[in-house]
Amino acid sequence: MIRLGSNSPTRAQILKSFNIDFIQNGGNFDEDSIKTTNPKEFCFLATKGKFEELYSKYTVEDMPLLVADSVVTCEGKLLRKAKDFNDAKYMLELQSGNKTSVISCMIFKSKELELIDISITTYEFMEFDKKDIENYIKSGECFGKAGAIMVEGFCKPYIKNVIGLESTAMGLSIEKLIPFLKI
């Protein structure tokens, strides 16, 4: 059993789909305290901040701790979670017909091991249909997602090319974690 230090239902679903027993305890780390606009650095600092907060609350003697975070980058811009309709629309229009990268960082710590991984999955998208963008935003599914994208949902029919793991784009590079778990 591991402790998932994340409030993400998608990360929880990834662990469930691989039959990994876990309990979920997210934290309250303030990502707005991070000042860098470098996407990879931001992702690492957010993950590290969340890890340090939860590591001070929970001991890895009881169960290993897994913390992860993701950001999206397109045209060198750091795209976090959309704050409102206009923010989501801007992000999706920027990614439409463009290359978009999802950067995910994870920190896993047990009594025996500390693993830190930063992975990137890059998508090349066809142009998004404007009506589809509008319907997707209205559905609310884009909120709470880095870059407002959902590669396993809205974006799937628009994927022209992909380099990397889908799990990385969903927020947890599970294929890289599994070899280190005792399951």
C-alpha positions in Angstrom: 0.0 0.0 0.0 1.2 3.5 -0.8 0.0 7.0 0.1 -0.9 9.1 -2.9 -0.2 12.7 -2.0 -2.5 14.2 -4.6 -6.1 15.3 -4.8 -6.2 14.3 -8.5 -8.9 11.8 -9.4 -7.0 11.0 -12.6 -3.9 9.9 -10.7 -6.0 7.8 -8.4 -7.6 6.2 -11.5 -4.2 5.4 -12.9 -3.2 3.6 -9.7 -6.5 1.7 -9.6 -6.1 0.6 -13.3 -2.7 -1.0 -12.3 -4.2 -2.6 -9.2 -2.0 -0.6 -6.9 -3.4 -0.3 -3.4 -3.3 3.2 -2.1 -4.9 5.8 0.2 -5.2 9.3 -1.1 -4.2 12.3 1.0 -3.6 15.5 -0.9 -2.2 18.6 0.6 -2.6 22.4 0.5 0.7 23.6 -1.1 0.3 27.0 -2.6 1.5 26.8 -6.2 1.1 30.5 -6.6 4.1 30.9 -4.3 6.3 29.7 -7.1 7.7 32.5 -9.2 9.4 30.8 -12.1 7.8 30.7 -15.5 10.1 27.9 -16.7 7.6 25.0 -17.2 10.0 22.2 -16.2 11.3 24.1 -13.2 7.8 25.0 -12.1 6.7 21.4 -12.3 9.6 20.2 -10.2 9.2 23.0 -7.6 5.4 22.3 -7.3 6.0 18.6 -6.8 8.8 19.2 -4.3 6.7 21.7 -2.3 3.8 19.3 -2.2 6.1 16.4 -1.2 7.8 18.4 1.6 4.4 19.4 3.0 3.1 15.8 3.1 6.4 14.3 4.1 6.3 16.4 7.3 2.8 15.0 8.1 3.2 11.4 7.2 6.0 9.0 7.9 7.3 6.7 5.1 7.9 4.1 7.9 4.2 3.3 7.7 3.8 3.5 3.9 5.6 4.9 0.9 4.6 8.4 -0.2 4.0 9.3 -3.9 3.5 12.9 -5.0 3.1 14.1 -8.5 2.3 17.3 -10.5 2.0 18.3 -14.1 2.1 21.4 -16.2 1.5 22.0 -19.9 3.7 24.1 -22.2 3.0 25.4 -25.7 5.1 27.9 -27.7 7.3 28.2 -24.5 4.4 29.4 -22.4 3.6 27.8 -19.0 0.0 26.7 -19.0 -1.4 25.8 -15.6 -5.1 25.1 -14.7 -7.6 27.4 -16.4 -9.1 29.9 -14.1 -12.2 30.7 -16.1 -13.9 30.3 -19.6 -11.6 32.9 -21.3 -8.5 31.4 -19.8 -9.5 27.9 -21.0 -10.4 29.2 -24.4 -7.0 31.0 -24.7 -5.1 27.8 -23.8 -7.1 25.6 -26.1 -6.8 28.0 -29.1 -3.0 28.2 -28.5 -2.7 24.4 -28.6 -5.0 24.0 -31.6 -3.0 22.8 -34.6 0.2 23.1 -32.5 2.7 21.0 -30.6 2.0 20.8 -26.9 4.0 19.2 -24.1 2.9 17.8 -20.8 5.6 17.8 -18.2 4.9 15.5 -15.2 7.1 15.2 -12.1 6.8 12.5 -9.4 8.6 11.9 -6.2 8.3 8.5 -4.6 9.9 7.8 -1.2 9.9 4.6 0.8 12.1 3.4 3.6 14.5 2.0 1.0 14.3 4.3 -2.0 13.8 7.9 -3.1 12.8 8.3 -6.8 12.5 11.6 -8.6 11.4 11.6 -12.2 10.5 14.3 -14.7 8.9 13.1 -17.9 7.6 14.9 -21.0 5.0 13.8 -23.5 4.6 15.9 -26.6 1.5 16.0 -28.7 1.0 17.4 -32.1 -2.7 18.4 -32.4 -4.8 19.0 -35.5 -6.8 22.1 -35.3 -9.6 21.9 -32.8 -13.1 22.5 -34.0 -14.3 25.8 -32.5 -17.7 24.3 -31.6 -16.0 21.4 -29.9 -13.8 23.8 -27.8 -16.9 25.7 -26.7 -18.8 22.6 -25.8 -15.8 21.2 -23.9 -15.4 24.3 -21.9 -19.1 24.5 -21.1 -19.0 20.9 -19.9 -16.5 22.0 -17.2 -14.2 19.0 -17.8 -11.3 21.3 -18.8 -11.2 22.9 -15.3 -8.7 21.4 -12.9 -6.6 20.1 -15.8 -3.2 21.6 -16.6 -3.4 23.5 -19.9 -7.2 22.8 -19.9 -6.4 19.6 -22.0 -7.7 16.1 -21.5 -5.7 13.8 -23.8 -7.8 10.8 -22.8 -11.0 12.7 -23.6 -11.5 16.0 -25.6 -8.1 16.0 -27.3 -8.0 12.3 -28.3 -9.6 12.7 -31.8 -7.3 15.6 -32.6 -4.0 13.9 -31.8 -1.8 13.8 -35.0 1.4 12.5 -33.4 2.6 11.7 -29.9 6.1 11.2 -28.4 6.0 9.8 -24.9 3.7 8.0 -22.5 0.0 8.7 -22.2 0.3 8.2 -18.4 2.8 11.1 -18.3 0.2 13.3 -20.0 -2.4 12.2 -17.5 -0.2 13.2 -14.6 1.7 10.1 -13.4 4.3 8.2 -15.3 3.2 4.9 -13.9 5.3 2.8 -16.2 8.4 4.4 -14.7 7.2 3.9 -11.1 6.1 0.2 -11.3 9.6 -1.3 -11.4 10.3 0.3 -8.0 7.1 -0.9 -6.3 7.0 -4.2 -4.4 3.6 -5.4 -5.7 
